[in-house]
Amino acid sequence: IDLDIPSKDEVVMFATLTERQREMYAAASKNMLEQILQESWDGKKPPATRNTLMQLRKICNHPFLIQEGIEDGGFIEHTNESIVTACGKMKLLDTLLKELSHLPLG
């Protein structure tokens, strides 16, 4: 057991929702999310949105979790900036990682 490990510092940071996340959150809390998704799915059946709390959680974590299939006709397999810019948490993480990458190691 290594007793020289420094104590852990925990910092709580709050990430704001993006505009799209806010729109989806408001729609889900008013039970209108399925209508909004239906418009984006071009007549196809969107995923079930029965469990409102789970849908709100997905929207807060990342809108692509619930928007699956809206873009490019299927799973969204983005490796570009849209996966970062779509979510407030990812934007915050991206900023933090850029800052941390400039710090010296050790």
SEPA-578999 format. One record per atom (N, C-alpha, C): residue number from 0; residue in three letters; atom name; z, y negated, x negated. Coordinates in pm, 1 decimal, always signed. Example, Ala and Ser with C-alpha at 12.3 -4.5 7.8 and 13.67 -1.06 7.14 Angstrom:
! SEPA-578999
+-----+-----+------+----------+----------+----------+
|   n | res | atom |        z |        y |        x |
+-----+-----+------+----------+----------+----------+
|   0 | ALA |    N |   +780.0 |   +569.0 |  -1319.0 |
|   0 | ALA |   CA |   +780.0 |   +450.0 |  -1230.0 |
|   0 | ALA |    C |   +780.0 |   +330.0 |  -1320.0 |
|   1 | SER |    N |   +708.0 |   +225.0 |  -1285.0 |
|   1 | SER |   CA |   +714.0 |   +106.0 |  -1367.0 |
|   1 | SER |    C |   +787.0 |     -3.0 |  -1290.0 |
+-----+-----+------+----------+----------+----------+
//
This chain:
! SEPA-578999
+-----+-----+------+----------+----------+----------+
|   n | res | atom |        z |        y |        x |
+-----+-----+------+----------+----------+----------+
|   0 | ILE |    N |     +0.0 |   +117.9 |    -85.6 |
|   0 | ILE |   CA |     +0.0 |     +0.0 |     +0.0 |
|   0 | ILE |    C |     +0.0 |   -123.5 |    -89.7 |
|   1 | ASP |    N |    -94.4 |   -210.7 |    -61.9 |
|   1 | ASP |   CA |   -105.7 |   -334.3 |   -139.9 |
|   1 | ASP |    C |    -20.3 |   -442.3 |    -74.4 |
|   2 | LEU |    N |    +87.0 |   -482.7 |   -139.9 |
|   2 | LEU |   CA |   +177.0 |   -583.8 |    -85.6 |
|   2 | LEU |    C |   +136.1 |   -725.0 |   -125.1 |
|   3 | ASP |    N |    +31.5 |   -738.9 |   -205.0 |
|   3 | ASP |   CA |    -13.9 |   -870.5 |   -249.8 |
|   3 | ASP |    C |   -122.0 |   -930.7 |   -160.0 |
|   4 | ILE |    N |   -150.2 |   -866.2 |    -48.7 |
|   4 | ILE |   CA |   -250.7 |   -919.1 |    +43.1 |
|   4 | ILE |    C |   -192.9 |  -1043.4 |   +111.5 |
|   5 | PRO |    N |   -264.5 |  -1154.5 |   +107.4 |
|   5 | PRO |   CA |   -213.5 |  -1276.0 |   +172.3 |
|   5 | PRO |    C |   -208.5 |  -1258.5 |   +324.6 |
|   6 | SER |    N |   -123.2 |  -1335.8 |   +387.6 |
|   6 | SER |   CA |   -111.7 |  -1327.5 |   +532.8 |
|   6 | SER |    C |   -239.8 |  -1379.7 |   +598.7 |
|   7 | LYS |    N |   -263.7 |  -1330.2 |   +715.2 |
|   7 | LYS |   CA |   -385.5 |  -1365.6 |   +788.0 |
|   7 | LYS |    C |   -366.8 |  -1499.3 |   +858.3 |
|   8 | ASP |    N |   -466.3 |  -1586.2 |   +846.3 |
|   8 | ASP |   CA |   -466.8 |  -1711.6 |   +920.0 |
|   8 | ASP |    C |   -564.9 |  -1697.2 |  +1034.3 |
|   9 | GLU |    N |   -520.4 |  -1729.1 |  +1153.2 |
|   9 | GLU |   CA |   -606.8 |  -1717.6 |  +1270.1 |
|   9 | GLU |    C |   -634.8 |  -1855.8 |  +1325.5 |
|  10 | VAL |    N |   -761.3 |  -1882.6 |  +1349.0 |
|  10 | VAL |   CA |   -802.8 |  -2010.9 |  +1404.5 |
|  10 | VAL |    C |   -877.8 |  -1983.3 |  +1533.8 |
|  11 | VAL |    N |   -832.6 |  -2043.4 |  +1642.5 |
|  11 | VAL |   CA |   -899.3 |  -2026.8 |  +1770.8 |
|  11 | VAL |    C |   -996.9 |  -2141.8 |  +1787.4 |
|  12 | MET |    N |  -1122.1 |  -2107.4 |  +1811.1 |
|  12 | MET |   CA |  -1225.3 |  -2208.0 |  +1830.0 |
|  12 | MET |    C |  -1287.8 |  -2187.4 |  +1967.0 |
|  13 | PHE |    N |  -1321.4 |  -2294.6 |  +2031.9 |
|  13 | PHE |   CA |  -1383.0 |  -2287.1 |  +2163.5 |
|  13 | PHE |    C |  -1530.7 |  -2320.5 |  +2151.7 |
|  14 | ALA |    N |  -1612.3 |  -2239.1 |  +2210.9 |
|  14 | ALA |   CA |  -1757.1 |  -2260.5 |  +2211.3 |
|  14 | ALA |    C |  -1798.4 |  -2302.4 |  +2351.8 |
|  15 | THR |    N |  -1876.7 |  -2407.0 |  +2359.6 |
|  15 | THR |   CA |  -1923.2 |  -2451.9 |  +2490.6 |
|  15 | THR |    C |  -2042.5 |  -2368.1 |  +2535.0 |
|  16 | LEU |    N |  -2063.0 |  -2362.0 |  +2664.0 |
|  16 | LEU |   CA |  -2178.3 |  -2290.8 |  +2717.4 |
|  16 | LEU |    C |  -2303.1 |  -2376.6 |  +2699.5 |
|  17 | THR |    N |  -2416.3 |  -2311.6 |  +2682.1 |
|  17 | THR |   CA |  -2542.6 |  -2385.1 |  +2678.2 |
|  17 | THR |    C |  -2579.4 |  -2423.8 |  +2821.7 |
|  18 | GLU |    N |  -2678.4 |  -2508.5 |  +2835.6 |
|  18 | GLU |   CA |  -2720.0 |  -2552.3 |  +2969.1 |
|  18 | GLU |    C |  -2761.4 |  -2433.2 |  +3055.8 |
|  19 | ARG |    N |  -2838.6 |  -2340.8 |  +2998.9 |
|  19 | ARG |   CA |  -2881.9 |  -2222.5 |  +3074.5 |
|  19 | ARG |    C |  -2762.1 |  -2136.5 |  +3114.2 |
|  20 | GLN |    N |  -2665.3 |  -2121.7 |  +3023.9 |
|  20 | GLN |   CA |  -2545.3 |  -2045.5 |  +3057.2 |
|  20 | GLN |    C |  -2469.1 |  -2113.1 |  +3171.4 |
|  21 | ARG |    N |  -2459.4 |  -2246.3 |  +3168.8 |
|  21 | ARG |   CA |  -2390.7 |  -2318.5 |  +3276.3 |
|  21 | ARG |    C |  -2459.8 |  -2295.8 |  +3410.9 |
|  22 | GLU |    N |  -2593.5 |  -2302.8 |  +3410.7 |
|  22 | GLU |   CA |  -2669.3 |  -2281.2 |  +3534.2 |
|  22 | GLU |    C |  -2645.4 |  -2140.3 |  +3588.1 |
|  23 | MET |    N |  -2653.1 |  -2042.1 |  +3499.0 |
|  23 | MET |   CA |  -2634.9 |  -1903.7 |  +3540.5 |
|  23 | MET |    C |  -2491.4 |  -1879.0 |  +3586.8 |
|  24 | TYR |    N |  -2393.8 |  -1939.2 |  +3520.2 |
|  24 | TYR |   CA |  -2253.0 |  -1923.2 |  +3556.9 |
|  24 | TYR |    C |  -2228.0 |  -1981.2 |  +3695.2 |
|  25 | ALA |    N |  -2281.8 |  -2100.5 |  +3720.2 |
|  25 | ALA |   CA |  -2264.8 |  -2163.4 |  +3851.6 |
|  25 | ALA |    C |  -2329.7 |  -2078.4 |  +3960.5 |
|  26 | ALA |    N |  -2448.1 |  -2026.1 |  +3932.5 |
|  26 | ALA |   CA |  -2517.2 |  -1942.5 |  +4030.5 |
|  26 | ALA |    C |  -2439.9 |  -1813.5 |  +4057.0 |
|  27 | ALA |    N |  -2386.5 |  -1752.3 |  +3951.8 |
|  27 | ALA |   CA |  -2312.0 |  -1626.6 |  +3968.2 |
|  27 | ALA |    C |  -2183.0 |  -1650.8 |  +4045.4 |
|  28 | SER |    N |  -2116.9 |  -1761.7 |  +4019.8 |
|  28 | SER |   CA |  -1991.2 |  -1788.6 |  +4089.5 |
|  28 | SER |    C |  -2015.1 |  -1822.0 |  +4236.6 |
|  29 | LYS |    N |  -2138.2 |  -1862.2 |  +4270.5 |
|  29 | LYS |   CA |  -2174.2 |  -1889.0 |  +4410.6 |
|  29 | LYS |    C |  -2251.8 |  -1772.4 |  +4471.4 |
|  30 | ASN |    N |  -2253.8 |  -1658.8 |  +4402.1 |
|  30 | ASN |   CA |  -2326.1 |  -1539.6 |  +4446.3 |
|  30 | ASN |    C |  -2474.4 |  -1566.8 |  +4469.2 |
|  31 | MET |    N |  -2534.3 |  -1653.1 |  +4388.3 |
|  31 | MET |   CA |  -2676.4 |  -1685.3 |  +4398.8 |
|  31 | MET |    C |  -2753.7 |  -1637.6 |  +4275.9 |
|  32 | LEU |    N |  -2688.7 |  -1565.1 |  +4186.4 |
|  32 | LEU |   CA |  -2751.6 |  -1523.6 |  +4061.6 |
|  32 | LEU |    C |  -2873.2 |  -1434.3 |  +4086.6 |
|  33 | GLU |    N |  -2862.6 |  -1344.8 |  +4182.7 |
|  33 | GLU |   CA |  -2973.7 |  -1253.3 |  +4209.8 |
|  33 | GLU |    C |  -3098.5 |  -1330.6 |  +4252.6 |
|  34 | GLN |    N |  -3080.3 |  -1438.6 |  +4327.7 |
|  34 | GLN |   CA |  -3193.8 |  -1521.0 |  +4369.3 |
|  34 | GLN |    C |  -3260.5 |  -1586.4 |  +4248.6 |
|  35 | ILE |    N |  -3181.4 |  -1637.4 |  +4156.7 |
|  35 | ILE |   CA |  -3235.8 |  -1701.7 |  +4037.1 |
|  35 | ILE |    C |  -3308.6 |  -1599.2 |  +3950.3 |
|  36 | LEU |    N |  -3249.2 |  -1482.3 |  +3933.2 |
|  36 | LEU |   CA |  -3313.0 |  -1377.9 |  +3853.8 |
|  36 | LEU |    C |  -3441.2 |  -1328.8 |  +3919.9 |
|  37 | GLN |    N |  -3441.7 |  -1320.3 |  +4052.6 |
|  37 | GLN |   CA |  -3559.6 |  -1272.8 |  +4125.6 |
|  37 | GLN |    C |  -3680.3 |  -1362.1 |  +4096.5 |
|  38 | GLU |    N |  -3658.4 |  -1493.6 |  +4087.4 |
|  38 | GLU |   CA |  -3766.5 |  -1587.4 |  +4058.1 |
|  38 | GLU |    C |  -3828.0 |  -1559.1 |  +3921.2 |
|  39 | SER |    N |  -3745.9 |  -1518.3 |  +3826.8 |
|  39 | SER |   CA |  -3792.8 |  -1494.5 |  +3690.5 |
|  39 | SER |    C |  -3855.0 |  -1356.3 |  +3671.0 |
|  40 | TRP |    N |  -3833.3 |  -1265.9 |  +3764.2 |
|  40 | TRP |   CA |  -3879.4 |  -1127.8 |  +3745.4 |
|  40 | TRP |    C |  -4014.4 |  -1101.9 |  +3809.5 |
|  41 | ASP |    N |  -4081.6 |  -1201.4 |  +3859.8 |
|  41 | ASP |   CA |  -4216.5 |  -1188.4 |  +3917.0 |
|  41 | ASP |    C |  -4228.7 |  -1072.6 |  +4015.1 |
|  42 | GLY |    N |  -4141.0 |  -1068.5 |  +4113.4 |
|  42 | GLY |   CA |  -4150.2 |   -966.2 |  +4217.2 |
|  42 | GLY |    C |  -4082.4 |   -835.1 |  +4184.7 |
|  43 | LYS |    N |  -4049.0 |   -811.6 |  +4059.5 |
|  43 | LYS |   CA |  -3978.5 |   -688.7 |  +4022.7 |
|  43 | LYS |    C |  -3832.1 |   -703.2 |  +4063.3 |
|  44 | LYS |    N |  -3765.7 |   -591.3 |  +4080.4 |
|  44 | LYS |   CA |  -3625.5 |   -593.3 |  +4119.5 |
|  44 | LYS |    C |  -3538.1 |   -625.6 |  +3997.7 |
|  45 | PRO |    N |  -3460.3 |   -735.0 |  +4004.2 |
|  45 | PRO |   CA |  -3370.2 |   -766.9 |  +3892.6 |
|  45 | PRO |    C |  -3251.6 |   -671.1 |  +3889.2 |
|  46 | PRO |    N |  -3175.6 |   -672.0 |  +3780.4 |
|  46 | PRO |   CA |  -3058.5 |   -583.0 |  +3774.0 |
|  46 | PRO |    C |  -2957.7 |   -617.5 |  +3883.4 |
|  47 | ALA |    N |  -2882.3 |   -519.0 |  +3925.2 |
|  47 | ALA |   CA |  -2781.3 |   -540.2 |  +4029.3 |
|  47 | ALA |    C |  -2676.0 |   -639.1 |  +3982.0 |
|  48 | THR |    N |  -2634.0 |   -724.8 |  +4072.0 |
|  48 | THR |   CA |  -2534.9 |   -827.0 |  +4036.6 |
|  48 | THR |    C |  -2415.7 |   -819.8 |  +4131.7 |
|  49 | ARG |    N |  -2371.2 |   -699.9 |  +4164.4 |
|  49 | ARG |   CA |  -2262.6 |   -683.0 |  +4259.9 |
|  49 | ARG |    C |  -2127.3 |   -725.2 |  +4204.6 |
|  50 | ASN |    N |  -2098.8 |   -693.2 |  +4081.6 |
|  50 | ASN |   CA |  -1968.6 |   -722.0 |  +4023.7 |
|  50 | ASN |    C |  -1971.3 |   -861.5 |  +3961.2 |
|  51 | THR |    N |  -1927.2 |   -959.3 |  +4036.4 |
|  51 | THR |   CA |  -1936.9 |  -1099.5 |  +3994.8 |
|  51 | THR |    C |  -1862.0 |  -1126.7 |  +3865.2 |
|  52 | LEU |    N |  -1741.4 |  -1074.0 |  +3851.8 |
|  52 | LEU |   CA |  -1663.7 |  -1099.6 |  +3729.9 |
|  52 | LEU |    C |  -1732.6 |  -1044.1 |  +3606.4 |
|  53 | MET |    N |  -1794.6 |   -927.0 |  +3617.4 |
|  53 | MET |   CA |  -1865.8 |   -869.3 |  +3503.6 |
|  53 | MET |    C |  -1987.9 |   -954.2 |  +3469.7 |
|  54 | GLN |    N |  -2057.1 |  -1005.1 |  +3570.9 |
|  54 | GLN |   CA |  -2173.3 |  -1089.7 |  +3545.2 |
|  54 | GLN |    C |  -2132.0 |  -1220.3 |  +3477.8 |
|  55 | LEU |    N |  -2020.1 |  -1278.2 |  +3520.3 |
|  55 | LEU |   CA |  -1970.2 |  -1400.3 |  +3456.9 |
|  55 | LEU |    C |  -1935.1 |  -1373.9 |  +3311.1 |
|  56 | ARG |    N |  -1875.8 |  -1258.9 |  +3285.0 |
|  56 | ARG |   CA |  -1840.7 |  -1221.8 |  +3147.3 |
|  56 | ARG |    C |  -1965.8 |  -1207.0 |  +3061.0 |
|  57 | LYS |    N |  -2068.3 |  -1141.1 |  +3115.1 |
|  57 | LYS |   CA |  -2193.6 |  -1123.8 |  +3041.4 |
|  57 | LYS |    C |  -2257.7 |  -1259.0 |  +3011.0 |
|  58 | ILE |    N |  -2257.4 |  -1348.0 |  +3108.7 |
|  58 | ILE |   CA |  -2317.4 |  -1480.3 |  +3089.5 |
|  58 | ILE |    C |  -2244.7 |  -1555.8 |  +2979.1 |
|  59 | CYS |    N |  -2112.8 |  -1547.0 |  +2976.8 |
|  59 | CYS |   CA |  -2035.0 |  -1615.9 |  +2872.7 |
|  59 | CYS |    C |  -2058.7 |  -1553.7 |  +2735.0 |
|  60 | ASN |    N |  -2071.1 |  -1421.8 |  +2728.0 |
|  60 | ASN |   CA |  -2094.4 |  -1356.3 |  +2599.3 |
|  60 | ASN |    C |  -2232.5 |  -1387.9 |  +2545.5 |
|  61 | HIS |    N |  -2334.8 |  -1370.5 |  +2625.8 |
|  61 | HIS |   CA |  -2471.3 |  -1407.6 |  +2586.2 |
|  61 | HIS |    C |  -2561.4 |  -1391.6 |  +2707.9 |
|  62 | PRO |    N |  -2640.3 |  -1494.5 |  +2741.3 |
|  62 | PRO |   CA |  -2722.3 |  -1485.3 |  +2862.4 |
|  62 | PRO |    C |  -2828.2 |  -1375.9 |  +2856.4 |
|  63 | PHE |    N |  -2868.4 |  -1332.2 |  +2738.0 |
|  63 | PHE |   CA |  -2968.3 |  -1225.4 |  +2728.9 |
|  63 | PHE |    C |  -2912.9 |  -1093.4 |  +2780.7 |
|  64 | LEU |    N |  -2780.6 |  -1079.6 |  +2791.3 |
|  64 | LEU |   CA |  -2722.6 |   -957.7 |  +2845.6 |
|  64 | LEU |    C |  -2757.3 |   -941.8 |  +2993.1 |
|  65 | ILE |    N |  -2777.7 |  -1052.7 |  +3062.3 |
|  65 | ILE |   CA |  -2809.4 |  -1047.5 |  +3204.0 |
|  65 | ILE |    C |  -2954.3 |  -1085.6 |  +3230.9 |
|  66 | GLN |    N |  -3016.6 |  -1155.8 |  +3139.5 |
|  66 | GLN |   CA |  -3153.7 |  -1200.7 |  +3155.5 |
|  66 | GLN |    C |  -3253.1 |  -1098.5 |  +3106.2 |
|  67 | GLU |    N |  -3207.2 |   -980.8 |  +3073.2 |
|  67 | GLU |   CA |  -3292.7 |   -877.6 |  +3016.2 |
|  67 | GLU |    C |  -3420.1 |   -862.2 |  +3098.4 |
|  68 | GLY |    N |  -3531.8 |   -871.1 |  +3032.5 |
|  68 | GLY |   CA |  -3657.7 |   -850.7 |  +3099.8 |
|  68 | GLY |    C |  -3725.7 |   -977.7 |  +3146.9 |
|  69 | ILE |    N |  -3657.8 |  -1090.9 |  +3142.1 |
|  69 | ILE |   CA |  -3717.6 |  -1214.6 |  +3190.7 |
|  69 | ILE |    C |  -3832.3 |  -1257.7 |  +3101.2 |
|  70 | GLU |    N |  -3814.6 |  -1247.6 |  +2972.0 |
|  70 | GLU |   CA |  -3918.8 |  -1289.3 |  +2879.7 |
|  70 | GLU |    C |  -3992.9 |  -1167.5 |  +2826.0 |
|  71 | ASP |    N |  -4120.6 |  -1180.7 |  +2806.7 |
|  71 | ASP |   CA |  -4205.8 |  -1078.2 |  +2745.4 |
|  71 | ASP |    C |  -4211.7 |   -947.8 |  +2824.0 |
|  72 | GLY |    N |  -4170.5 |   -948.5 |  +2950.4 |
|  72 | GLY |   CA |  -4186.2 |   -831.8 |  +3035.8 |
|  72 | GLY |    C |  -4103.7 |   -711.1 |  +2999.3 |
|  73 | GLY |    N |  -3992.2 |   -724.1 |  +2934.2 |
|  73 | GLY |   CA |  -3909.5 |   -608.6 |  +2901.3 |
|  73 | GLY |    C |  -3788.9 |   -650.9 |  +2821.0 |
|  74 | PHE |    N |  -3734.5 |   -556.9 |  +2746.5 |
|  74 | PHE |   CA |  -3620.8 |   -589.5 |  +2660.9 |
|  74 | PHE |    C |  -3655.9 |   -706.5 |  +2571.9 |
|  75 | ILE |    N |  -3562.1 |   -795.1 |  +2556.5 |
|  75 | ILE |   CA |  -3584.6 |   -909.3 |  +2468.9 |
|  75 | ILE |    C |  -3543.8 |   -867.0 |  +2328.4 |
|  76 | GLU |    N |  -3639.2 |   -857.5 |  +2241.8 |
|  76 | GLU |   CA |  -3611.9 |   -814.1 |  +2105.1 |
|  76 | GLU |    C |  -3640.8 |   -929.1 |  +2009.6 |
|  77 | HIS |    N |  -3570.2 |  -1038.3 |  +2031.6 |
|  77 | HIS |   CA |  -3592.0 |  -1156.7 |  +1949.1 |
|  77 | HIS |    C |  -3520.4 |  -1143.6 |  +1815.8 |
|  78 | THR |    N |  -3584.6 |  -1188.5 |  +1714.3 |
|  78 | THR |   CA |  -3519.7 |  -1201.0 |  +1584.6 |
|  78 | THR |    C |  -3535.6 |  -1344.2 |  +1537.1 |
|  79 | ASN |    N |  -3570.1 |  -1432.4 |  +1629.1 |
|  79 | ASN |   CA |  -3588.0 |  -1572.1 |  +1592.9 |
|  79 | ASN |    C |  -3468.9 |  -1654.6 |  +1640.3 |
|  80 | GLU |    N |  -3482.6 |  -1783.2 |  +1637.7 |
|  80 | GLU |   CA |  -3372.4 |  -1872.8 |  +1671.2 |
|  80 | GLU |    C |  -3335.1 |  -1870.7 |  +1818.9 |
|  81 | SER |    N |  -3420.9 |  -1819.2 |  +1906.0 |
|  81 | SER |   CA |  -3388.4 |  -1822.0 |  +2048.6 |
|  81 | SER |    C |  -3265.1 |  -1738.3 |  +2081.3 |
|  82 | ILE |    N |  -3239.2 |  -1636.0 |  +2002.9 |
|  82 | ILE |   CA |  -3119.0 |  -1555.7 |  +2027.3 |
|  82 | ILE |    C |  -2992.9 |  -1635.9 |  +1993.0 |
|  83 | VAL |    N |  -3006.4 |  -1732.2 |  +1903.1 |
|  83 | VAL |   CA |  -2893.8 |  -1818.4 |  +1865.6 |
|  83 | VAL |    C |  -2882.0 |  -1935.7 |  +1961.3 |
|  84 | THR |    N |  -2992.2 |  -2000.7 |  +1991.1 |
|  84 | THR |   CA |  -2987.0 |  -2122.2 |  +2071.8 |
|  84 | THR |    C |  -2957.5 |  -2096.0 |  +2218.8 |
|  85 | ALA |    N |  -2969.6 |  -1972.4 |  +2264.4 |
|  85 | ALA |   CA |  -2945.0 |  -1939.7 |  +2405.2 |
|  85 | ALA |    C |  -2796.4 |  -1930.3 |  +2438.4 |
|  86 | CYS |    N |  -2711.8 |  -1922.5 |  +2337.2 |
|  86 | CYS |   CA |  -2569.9 |  -1894.1 |  +2360.2 |
|  86 | CYS |    C |  -2480.8 |  -1987.7 |  +2279.5 |
|  87 | GLY |    N |  -2381.2 |  -2045.0 |  +2344.9 |
|  87 | GLY |   CA |  -2288.1 |  -2134.8 |  +2277.6 |
|  87 | GLY |    C |  -2209.8 |  -2065.8 |  +2166.5 |
|  88 | LYS |    N |  -2167.7 |  -1941.1 |  +2188.4 |
|  88 | LYS |   CA |  -2093.4 |  -1867.1 |  +2085.8 |
|  88 | LYS |    C |  -2178.5 |  -1843.1 |  +1962.0 |
|  89 | MET |    N |  -2304.7 |  -1808.7 |  +1985.4 |
|  89 | MET |   CA |  -2393.7 |  -1782.0 |  +1872.6 |
|  89 | MET |    C |  -2424.0 |  -1909.8 |  +1794.9 |
|  90 | LYS |    N |  -2435.2 |  -2021.8 |  +1865.7 |
|  90 | LYS |   CA |  -2457.3 |  -2149.8 |  +1797.9 |
|  90 | LYS |    C |  -2339.5 |  -2181.7 |  +1706.3 |
|  91 | LEU |    N |  -2217.7 |  -2162.1 |  +1758.1 |
|  91 | LEU |   CA |  -2097.2 |  -2186.7 |  +1679.1 |
|  91 | LEU |    C |  -2091.9 |  -2093.1 |  +1559.0 |
|  92 | LEU |    N |  -2119.8 |  -1965.6 |  +1580.5 |
|  92 | LEU |   CA |  -2118.9 |  -1868.2 |  +1471.7 |
|  92 | LEU |    C |  -2222.8 |  -1902.6 |  +1365.8 |
|  93 | ASP |    N |  -2341.2 |  -1944.6 |  +1409.3 |
|  93 | ASP |   CA |  -2447.4 |  -1983.1 |  +1316.6 |
|  93 | ASP |    C |  -2402.5 |  -2100.6 |  +1229.4 |
|  94 | THR |    N |  -2339.5 |  -2198.6 |  +1291.5 |
|  94 | THR |   CA |  -2288.9 |  -2315.2 |  +1216.9 |
|  94 | THR |    C |  -2182.0 |  -2273.3 |  +1116.5 |
|  95 | LEU |    N |  -2089.2 |  -2188.2 |  +1160.4 |
|  95 | LEU |   CA |  -1981.7 |  -2143.1 |  +1071.4 |
|  95 | LEU |    C |  -2036.8 |  -2063.3 |   +953.4 |
|  96 | LEU |    N |  -2132.1 |  -1974.7 |   +979.5 |
|  96 | LEU |   CA |  -2188.7 |  -1893.7 |   +871.3 |
|  96 | LEU |    C |  -2264.6 |  -1979.2 |   +770.4 |
|  97 | LYS |    N |  -2333.0 |  -2081.5 |   +817.9 |
|  97 | LYS |   CA |  -2402.2 |  -2171.4 |   +725.5 |
|  97 | LYS |    C |  -2302.6 |  -2244.5 |   +636.3 |
|  98 | GLU |    N |  -2191.8 |  -2288.8 |   +694.8 |
|  98 | GLU |   CA |  -2088.3 |  -2357.3 |   +617.0 |
|  98 | GLU |    C |  -2021.3 |  -2262.0 |   +518.4 |
|  99 | LEU |    N |  -1990.3 |  -2141.3 |   +563.9 |
|  99 | LEU |   CA |  -1923.8 |  -2043.9 |   +477.2 |
|  99 | LEU |    C |  -2012.9 |  -1996.4 |   +363.1 |
| 100 | SER |    N |  -2142.0 |  -1995.7 |   +383.7 |
| 100 | SER |   CA |  -2232.6 |  -1949.2 |   +279.1 |
| 100 | SER |    C |  -2235.3 |  -2043.9 |   +159.0 |
| 101 | HIS |    N |  -2188.4 |  -2165.9 |   +178.2 |
| 101 | HIS |   CA |  -2186.2 |  -2263.7 |    +68.0 |
| 101 | HIS |    C |  -2055.4 |  -2258.5 |    -11.2 |
| 102 | LEU |    N |  -1956.6 |  -2184.8 |    +38.0 |
| 102 | LEU |   CA |  -1828.9 |  -2174.4 |    -32.7 |
| 102 | LEU |    C |  -1838.6 |  -2074.0 |   -146.7 |
| 103 | PRO |    N |  -1770.4 |  -2101.1 |   -255.8 |
| 103 | PRO |   CA |  -1771.5 |  -2004.0 |   -367.3 |
| 103 | PRO |    C |  -1691.2 |  -1879.3 |   -329.6 |
| 104 | LEU |    N |  -1734.6 |  -1765.5 |   -380.0 |
| 104 | LEU |   CA |  -1662.9 |  -1640.6 |   -355.1 |
| 104 | LEU |    C |  -1541.5 |  -1631.1 |   -445.8 |
| 105 | GLY |    N |  -1439.7 |  -1564.5 |   -392.8 |
| 105 | GLY |   CA |  -1323.7 |  -1539.1 |   -477.2 |
| 105 | GLY |    C |  -1221.5 |  -1635.6 |   -455.2 |
+-----+-----+------+----------+----------+----------+
//
